[in-house]
Amino acid sequence: MSTSQGAITCKAAVCWGLGMTLKVEEIQVDPPKSGEVRVKMLCASICHTDVSGIQGSPYVNGFPLVPGHEGVGVVETVGDEVKNLKEGDMVIPTYIGECGHCRNCVSGKTNLCLTYPFRITGFMPDNTSRMSCRGKKLQHTWTCATWSEYTVVNANYLLKVDPGINLAHASFISCGFSTGYGAAWKEAQVESGSSVAVFGLGAVGLGAISGAKMLGATKIIGVDTNEMKREKGKAFGMTDFINPQDSDKPPSELVKELSDGFGVDYSFECTGVPSLISESLAATKMGTGKAISIGAPNEPIVPFNHTTILAGRTLKGSVFGGLKTMSDLSIVADKCQKEEFPLQELFTHEVPLTDISKAFDLLKEPNCVKVVIKI
């Protein structure tokens, strides 16, 4: 690593085009502009959205790009007009800001800030990049670009955390786990004594189970084709497990069989598999059931059984589980610091940044939940 006139030369994972294998390259990271900070990344992790983005997800806007939106690091350089952060602060990059003043922020109904929105353009809020390689500008994945030794982030998309926080656990709550947890807490607002079904028991699904348990759900059904997720689900509070491959019946019918024949009060679709959006809704009670769509499908238009929603059920979309970066993620981080979640159950594999290509093979292993990238 070297510095020149304020720019830093460091290693980063770069994807040069749709479906191309990641390459670890030497890139240049510019100093932060006004309102920005440069972060030295300490740890990152892989979310399945990163994989689908490289393969052509509609939520990634172009190439070349530095992937990664989960991670934790330390502030290395502070730009002008940054008042709430200083060099040495431990921070979590996020892809949603919170101004606290816009129409959405004050509504209490959504976490989607209008001033600091979810950006899929691949560039900073001023529509420029702070990263380059071989003379080409690199896109920042969702303003984060965490698979790099250094990154530049607008200060409004950073959450300061306790410097003693477990680095891997901090990375897990920067998206996956918190997205599921928040979906139960903020989006569905699961009620005590209620029943819940969670489709897909990756980090997001396990977060939804944890949130449902915290809110007092008494029946929490996990649905996954991977039998090894049974024990993972139990560790977070799951009461029942369904492997759809064990039956010819659709998953929604299997859920109903475990919930008095009527279905559950709430369901969470955490995979992005198009057919499961309708299944997750059909698994809820007629008239009152509520399904939260969390998983991001690779296609923007998916098939949907309209009769499921016509029968009075509610389907709601969710970004980052409805969590606000400052108001809500800070609470999750505090719980993480106090070890209120069994986040060690998520940590199954680790690779150095220089071997990041191996991480994609590890994701295919049946016992894999989260791959940590050591930076």
C-alpha positions in Angstrom: 0.0 0.0 0.0 1.3 3.5 -0.8 0.0 7.0 -0.8 0.6 9.8 -3.2 -0.9 13.4 -3.0 -3.6 12.1 -0.7 -4.6 9.2 -2.9 -4.0 5.6 -1.6 -2.9 2.7 -3.6 -4.3 -0.5 -2.1 -5.8 -3.9 -2.9 -9.4 -4.4 -3.8 -11.6 -7.0 -5.4 -12.7 -5.8 -8.8 -15.4 -7.2 -11.2 -14.7 -6.0 -14.7 -17.9 -7.1 -16.3 -21.1 -9.1 -16.0 -20.5 -12.6 -14.8 -16.7 -12.2 -14.8 -14.5 -13.7 -12.1 -13.4 -11.3 -9.5 -9.8 -10.1 -9.6 -7.7 -8.7 -6.8 -6.2 -5.5 -8.2 -4.2 -2.6 -7.1 -6.5 0.4 -7.1 -6.3 4.1 -6.3 -8.6 5.5 -3.6 -8.9 9.3 -3.6 -9.1 11.3 -0.5 -12.6 12.2 0.7 -14.4 15.2 -0.5 -16.6 17.5 1.7 -19.0 15.4 3.8 -17.1 12.2 3.2 -14.6 10.0 5.0 -12.1 7.5 3.9 -12.4 4.2 5.8 -9.7 1.5 6.3 -11.7 -1.7 6.1 -10.9 -4.3 8.7 -13.4 -7.0 8.0 -16.1 -7.7 5.4 -18.5 -10.5 4.6 -20.5 -11.8 1.6 -24.2 -11.3 1.1 -25.9 -13.3 -1.6 -27.0 -10.0 -3.2 -23.3 -9.4 -3.9 -23.2 -12.6 -5.9 -26.4 -11.9 -7.8 -25.1 -8.4 -8.5 -22.0 -9.7 -10.2 -24.2 -12.1 -12.2 -26.5 -9.4 -13.4 -28.9 -8.3 -10.7 -31.1 -5.3 -11.6 -29.8 -3.7 -8.3 -26.3 -3.2 -9.8 -26.0 -0.5 -12.4 -22.7 -1.1 -14.2 -19.1 -2.2 -14.3 -16.3 -2.2 -13.5 -17.1 -2.1 -9.8 -15.8 -2.9 -6.3 -18.4 -5.2 -4.8 -19.3 -5.6 -1.1 -21.8 -3.8 1.1 -21.2 -5.6 4.4 -18.2 -4.7 6.6 -16.7 -2.7 9.4 -13.6 -0.4 9.4 -11.9 2.5 11.0 -12.0 6.1 9.8 -8.6 7.0 8.2 -9.3 10.5 6.8 -12.1 12.9 7.4 -13.3 15.3 4.8 -14.5 18.9 5.3 -17.9 19.5 6.9 -17.9 16.1 8.7 -19.0 16.9 12.3 -20.0 13.5 13.8 -16.9 11.4 13.0 -13.2 11.6 13.6 -10.1 9.7 12.7 -9.9 6.4 14.5 -13.6 5.9 14.9 -15.0 2.4 14.3 -17.7 2.5 11.7 -20.2 0.3 9.7 -20.9 1.4 6.1 -24.5 1.2 5.1 -26.5 1.8 2.0 -29.3 3.8 3.5 -28.9 7.2 5.2 -31.1 9.0 7.7 -31.4 12.7 7.7 -34.2 12.8 10.3 -35.9 15.7 8.6 -37.3 14.7 5.2 -40.9 13.7 4.7 -40.1 10.0 4.9 -37.9 10.2 8.0 -40.5 12.1 10.0 -43.4 9.9 8.9 -42.4 7.0 11.1 -43.6 4.7 8.3 -40.4 4.0 6.4 -36.6 3.9 6.6 -36.1 5.1 3.0 -34.7 8.6 3.5 -35.2 11.0 0.7 -32.2 13.1 1.4 -29.7 10.2 1.6 -31.5 7.5 -0.4 -30.6 3.9 -1.4 -28.3 4.4 -4.4 -27.8 1.8 -7.1 -26.0 4.1 -9.5 -22.6 2.9 -8.3 -21.4 6.4 -7.6 -21.2 8.8 -4.7 -24.1 11.2 -4.1 -22.3 13.8 -6.4 -22.3 11.1 -9.2 -18.6 10.7 -9.2 -16.3 7.9 -8.0 -13.4 7.9 -5.5 -11.9 4.6 -6.8 -10.0 3.9 -10.0 -7.9 1.1 -11.6 -5.7 1.3 -14.6 -7.1 4.7 -15.4 -10.7 3.6 -15.3 -13.2 4.8 -12.7 -14.7 2.0 -10.5 -18.2 2.0 -9.3 -18.9 1.7 -5.5 -21.4 -1.0 -4.8 -24.4 0.8 -3.0 -22.0 3.6 -1.8 -20.1 0.9 0.3 -17.6 -1.0 -1.8 -16.3 -2.9 1.2 -14.2 -5.5 -0.5 -11.3 -3.2 -0.6 -8.6 -2.2 1.9 -9.8 1.3 1.7 -13.1 2.9 0.6 -14.7 6.3 0.7 -18.2 6.7 2.1 -20.5 9.7 2.6 -20.6 10.3 6.4 -24.4 10.1 6.4 -24.1 6.4 5.4 -21.9 5.5 8.3 -22.8 4.3 11.8 -20.2 4.8 14.6 -19.9 1.6 16.8 -18.1 0.6 19.9 -14.4 -0.1 19.1 -14.6 -3.3 21.1 -17.3 -4.8 18.9 -16.5 -8.2 17.4 -15.4 -7.4 13.8 -17.1 -10.4 12.1 -20.3 -9.8 14.0 -20.3 -6.1 13.2 -20.0 -7.1 9.5 -22.9 -9.5 9.8 -25.2 -6.8 11.2 -24.3 -4.3 8.5 -26.8 -6.0 6.2 -27.9 -9.7 6.3 -28.7 -10.5 9.9 -30.1 -7.0 10.6 -32.3 -7.1 7.4 -34.1 -10.1 8.7 -34.2 -8.9 12.3 -35.6 -5.5 11.2 -38.2 -7.1 9.0 -39.7 -8.8 12.0 -39.2 -5.8 14.3 -40.0 -2.8 12.1 -41.8 -4.1 9.0 -44.1 -6.9 10.3 -44.1 -5.6 13.9 -44.6 -9.2 15.0 -47.0 -9.5 18.0 -46.5 -11.6 21.1 -48.1 -15.0 20.9 -48.2 -14.9 17.1 -47.1 -17.5 14.6 -44.3 -16.9 12.0 -42.9 -18.7 8.9 -39.5 -17.9 7.5 -38.6 -19.0 4.0 -34.8 -19.4 3.6 -32.5 -19.8 6.6 -29.5 -17.9 5.6 -28.3 -14.9 7.6 -31.4 -12.9 6.7 -33.8 -15.7 7.6 -32.0 -16.4 10.9 -32.2 -12.7 11.7 -36.0 -12.8 11.1 -36.3 -15.8 13.4 -34.3 -13.9 16.1 -36.5 -10.8 15.7 -39.7 -12.9 15.9 -38.4 -14.6 19.0 -37.5 -11.3 20.7 -41.0 -10.0 20.0 -42.6 -13.0 21.6 -43.8 -15.2 18.7 -44.6 -18.6 20.0 -44.5 -20.6 16.8 -41.6 -19.9 14.4 -41.4 -22.2 11.4 -38.3 -22.3 9.3 -38.5 -23.5 5.7 -35.3 -24.5 3.9 -34.2 -27.3 1.5 -30.9 -27.6 3.3 -31.2 -30.0 6.2 -28.2 -28.5 7.9 -30.1 -25.3 8.6 -32.3 -27.2 11.1 -29.8 -26.8 13.9 -29.0 -23.2 12.9 -32.6 -22.2 13.0 -33.0 -23.8 16.5 -30.0 -21.8 17.8 -31.9 -18.5 16.9 -35.3 -19.5 18.2 -37.0 -21.6 15.5 -39.6 -24.0 16.9 -40.4 -26.1 13.8 -38.5 -27.0 10.6 -39.8 -27.9 7.1 -37.7 -29.3 4.4 -40.0 -29.0 1.3 -38.0 -31.7 -0.5 -39.5 -34.2 2.0 -43.0 -33.7 0.6 -44.9 -33.3 -2.7 -47.0 -30.6 -1.2 -46.3 -26.9 -1.7 -44.4 -25.2 1.1 -47.5 -23.1 2.0 -49.6 -26.2 2.6 -46.8 -27.7 4.9 -46.8 -24.4 6.9 -50.6 -24.6 7.3 -50.4 -28.1 8.6 -48.2 -26.8 11.4 -50.4 -23.9 12.1 -53.9 -25.3 12.7 -54.7 -25.5 9.0 -55.2 -21.7 8.7 -51.6 -20.5 8.2 -49.4 -18.2 10.1 -49.8 -14.6 11.1 -46.6 -13.4 9.5 -44.2 -14.8 6.9 -40.8 -13.7 5.6 -39.5 -14.5 2.1 -35.7 -14.3 2.5 -34.5 -16.1 -0.7 -35.5 -14.0 -3.7 -36.8 -17.2 -5.4 -39.7 -15.9 -7.4 -42.1 -18.7 -6.7 -41.7 -18.3 -3.0 -43.1 -14.8 -2.9 -46.6 -16.2 -3.6 -45.9 -19.3 -1.4 -44.9 -17.1 1.5 -48.1 -15.1 1.2 -50.3 -18.2 0.8 -48.8 -19.5 4.0 -50.4 -16.7 6.0 -54.0 -16.5 7.4 -56.7 -15.4 5.1 -57.9 -11.9 5.8 -55.2 -10.9 8.3 -51.9 -12.6 7.1 -48.9 -10.4 6.4 -45.9 -11.4 4.3 -42.7 -9.4 4.0 -40.7 -9.8 0.8 -37.0 -9.4 1.7 -35.0 -11.5 -0.8 -34.0 -9.7 -4.0 -34.9 -11.7 -7.1 -32.6 -11.6 -10.1 -35.6 -10.6 -12.3 -37.5 -7.3 -11.7 -40.8 -9.0 -12.7 -41.9 -12.2 -11.1 -44.9 -14.5 -11.4 -47.5 -14.0 -8.6 -50.7 -15.7 -7.6 -53.1 -12.8 -7.3 -55.8 -14.9 -5.4 -53.5 -15.0 -2.4 -53.6 -11.2 -1.9 -57.2 -10.9 -3.1 -58.2 -12.9 0.0 -57.3 -10.0 2.3 -53.6 -10.8 2.9 -50.9 -8.1 2.8 -47.6 -8.3 0.9 -45.0 -5.7 1.9 -41.6 -5.1 0.4 -38.6 -4.2 2.5 -35.2 -2.7 2.2 -32.7 -3.3 5.0 -35.6 -4.7 7.1 -37.1 -1.2 7.6 -34.2 -0.2 9.8 -33.1 3.4 10.0 -29.3 3.6 10.1 -28.9 5.9 13.1 -32.1 5.3 15.1 -32.4 1.5 14.7 -29.2 -0.1 13.6 -27.5 1.5 16.6 -29.8 -0.5 18.8 -29.0 -3.7 16.9 -25.3 -2.9 17.3 -25.7 -2.4 21.0 -27.4 -5.8 21.3 -24.6 -7.3 19.2 -22.0 -5.8 21.6 -23.9 -7.3 24.5 -23.9 -10.7 22.8 -27.7 -10.9 22.8 -27.6 -12.7 19.4 -25.8 -16.1 18.8 -24.0 -14.5 15.8 -21.1 -17.0 16.2 -23.5 -19.5 14.5 -23.3 -17.4 11.3 -19.5 -17.5 11.1 -18.7 -20.7 9.1 -15.9 -19.7 6.8 -13.1 -17.1 6.4 -10.9 -16.1 3.6 -8.3 -13.3 3.1 -9.2 -10.6 0.6 -6.4 -12.0 -1.7 -8.3 -15.3 -1.9 -11.8 -13.9 -2.3 -12.5 -16.0 -5.4 -12.5 -19.1 -3.1 -15.4 -17.5 -1.1 -17.8 -18.1 -4.0 -17.0 -21.9 -3.9 -17.5 -21.9 -0.1 -21.0 -20.4 -0.5 -22.0 -23.6 -2.3 -21.1 -25.8 0.7 -24.2 -27.0 2.6 -22.8 -25.9 5.9 -22.0 -22.4 4.8 -23.9 -19.5 6.3 -21.5 -16.5 6.1 -18.1 -16.1 4.6 -15.9 -13.5 6.4 -13.4 -11.6 4.3 -10.3 -10.8 6.4 -8.8 -7.5 5.3 
